[in-house]
Amino acid sequence: MEKLRIVFMGTPEFAVGILDTIIKNNYEVVGVITAADKPAGRGQKIKYSAVKEYALEHNLKLLQPTNLKDESFLSELRSLNANLQVVVAFRMLPELVWRMPKLGTFNLHASLLPNYRGAAPINWAIINGETKTGVTTFFIDDKIDTGAMILRKEIEISSDENAGELHDRLMLLGSEVVTDTLALIEKGTVTTTTQVDNAEIKTAYKLNRENCKVDWTKSATEIYNLIRGLSPYPSAWCIIKNNDDEWSVKLYEAKIISEKHAFKIGQISTSKKEIKIAVKDGFIQILSLQLPGKKKMQAHELLNGVTFSEKAQAE
């Protein structure tokens, strides 16, 4: 049995849950690598990654390279003398880095590989209406999320779950699977399964403004899945035109109303407490949303201050 000396690489909150579990299971983490600090928000204040905050709090050795091939970073990484690297939501590693430790470098990915390789697996599983997903650990190779799989574990996705809720459940599941993977590596009993590609594999494309925009010509179910699959972050959005106003609106929570109607697609109808948008097979009722420069609010709060005209339209 070989005592593990781990370098952990990760950036967002999801990675923190995994790192915390590794520490609490008394594994030795000899170094943490995270993204360089960058300005964020309106004031462009320097923002630390969630993993950096955690590493500082727990006095862990921290490296923040801007270039992973830089010789001074590589020599510092070598000097940590790690025999294993664990990667969770970081970035693509050069071969020089992932080949460095004797026991290899493994990644935790928040999908059932080979499906949903890529940047946003949690979001796309919901957007595409999947009823199950999971996590996979695999040894890194020279492509993105294609390496030999170590462990996979699946969970159900409930029909009203959003990306934030699924994120938290997958973080817990991922923590379990990472510690199980560490135990196998420590005992020297790891077996792997090669990922088999086929034409049916779904991809977790990077999210951008375009693929987060609601297309009101789609079915109610597709629109509903997009809204919950992007909530709370980065959020689905659309343009709302009301009289002379035009707003870019973020949509966080919705429900489907299946009924026949004579409204045109995208037309908005309101009552004292409800905002409904007409789609081809019913309505999408908007429960919470955010107007530019305002806080996120419930639909009825918006209706206290805004009157929608009969011609109000979502685009």
Secondary structure, 3 states (H helix, E strand, C coil): CCCCEEEEEECCHHHHHHHHHHHHCCCEEEEEECCCCEEECCCCEEECCHHHHHHHHCCCCEECCCCCCCHHHHHHHHHCCCCEEEEECCCCCCHHHHCCCCCCEEEEECCCCCCCEECCHHHHHHHCCCCEEEEEEEECCCCCCCCCEEEEEEEECCCCCCHHHHHHHHHHHHHHHHHHHHHHHHHCCCCCECCCCCCCCCEECCCCCCCCECCCCCCHHHHHHHHHHCCCCCCEEEEEEECCEEEEEEEEEEEEECCCCCCCCCEEEECCCCEEEEECCEEEEEEEEECCCCCCEEHHHHHHHCCCCCCCEEC
